[in-house]
Amino acid sequence: MKKKQVVPKEKLRSQVKRLANFIMARVPGEPSKSQGAIDTAIRIIEAGLAPEVKIGDVVRLKSGGAEMTVSGLFPGGLVEVLWMGGYDKQIFGQRVPSIALYVLEKKKTQIQIDEGFKTKMK
């Protein structure tokens, strides 16, 4: 059986401190939340993996499902999407993380986004 390698605490502290200093020096606007260096790094990496979406883009969840239209953008990478479904073609809406989406087409409005639809979503 192989012996586990243990990294000394001082070395770990040194690496976390180096990461924190790098983020503060090289990432504009950071730190923007009260969180540790590792959680900040994870948030920055996830934001970089998320597709750039704009209101009106047609998207689909990476896990599959209906085509949806982006109707709103929110802090933390959340995107409001609308889609039509059911036998009576009702408008449904939900907020999902942008990292869970991929963009099918840019700015092709599939569902007309207006105050009427937003009222139905509430």
SULCORRA-V205412 format. One record per residue. N is the residue number from 1. RES is the residue in three letters. SS is DSSP state (a for helix, b for strand, c for the rest). Layout:
BEGIN
N:RES:SS, N:RES:SS
END
This chain:
BEGIN
1:MET:c, 2:LYS:c, 3:LYS:c, 4:LYS:c, 5:GLN:c, 6:VAL:c, 7:VAL:c, 8:PRO:c, 9:LYS:a, 10:GLU:a, 11:LYS:a, 12:LEU:a, 13:ARG:a, 14:SER:a, 15:GLN:a, 16:VAL:a, 17:LYS:a, 18:ARG:a, 19:LEU:a, 20:ALA:a, 21:ASN:a, 22:PHE:a, 23:ILE:a, 24:MET:a, 25:ALA:a, 26:ARG:a, 27:VAL:c, 28:PRO:c, 29:GLY:c, 30:GLU:c, 31:PRO:c, 32:SER:c, 33:LYS:c, 34:SER:c, 35:GLN:c, 36:GLY:c, 37:ALA:a, 38:ILE:a, 39:ASP:a, 40:THR:a, 41:ALA:a, 42:ILE:a, 43:ARG:a, 44:ILE:a, 45:ILE:a, 46:GLU:a, 47:ALA:a, 48:GLY:a, 49:LEU:a, 50:ALA:c, 51:PRO:c, 52:GLU:c, 53:VAL:c, 54:LYS:c, 55:ILE:c, 56:GLY:c, 57:ASP:c, 58:VAL:b, 59:VAL:b, 60:ARG:b, 61:LEU:b, 62:LYS:c, 63:SER:c, 64:GLY:c, 65:GLY:c, 66:ALA:c, 67:GLU:c, 68:MET:b, 69:THR:b, 70:VAL:b, 71:SER:b, 72:GLY:b, 73:LEU:b, 74:PHE:b, 75:PRO:a, 76:GLY:a, 77:GLY:a, 78:LEU:b, 79:VAL:b, 80:GLU:b, 81:VAL:b, 82:LEU:b, 83:TRP:b, 84:MET:b, 85:GLY:b, 86:GLY:c, 87:TYR:c, 88:ASP:c, 89:LYS:c, 90:GLN:b, 91:ILE:b, 92:PHE:b, 93:GLY:b, 94:GLN:b, 95:ARG:b, 96:VAL:b, 97:PRO:b, 98:SER:a, 99:ILE:a, 100:ALA:a, 101:LEU:b, 102:TYR:b, 103:VAL:b, 104:LEU:b, 105:GLU:b, 106:LYS:c, 107:LYS:c, 108:LYS:c, 109:THR:c, 110:GLN:c, 111:ILE:c, 112:GLN:c, 113:ILE:c, 114:ASP:c, 115:GLU:a, 116:GLY:a, 117:PHE:a, 118:LYS:a, 119:THR:a, 120:LYS:a, 121:MET:a, 122:LYS:c
END
